[in-house]
Amino acid sequence: MDRSASASLNSEFDEMLSWRKTPDSKKNALFDLLIMGRNIPEGSKLKADSDHFLGCMALHESTPDFLLKKLSALNDPLIDEVIASR
């Protein structure tokens, strides 16, 4: 089946949600959920997604120090490399 798609940037989209605007308590709750996702068996998409988003969290400039410490404590090579690159 052939499919075609197109996309365009909506410059008028007023994003209400952002990592920067998210309260620290909710950032911490998201961290906890992603940690639970890491407990899923190796090779699952959910585990891979959790690892990916923890890496994004480590990279983002608006991630608070207390979460960077928790991320660092995971001793994950990718997350450690991301934190070191900040």
Secondary structure, DSSP 8 states (H G I E B T S, - for coil): ----------TT------TTTS-HHHHHHHHHHHHHHTTS-TT-HHHHHHHHHHHHHHH-TTS-HHHHHHHHTT--HHHHHHHHH-
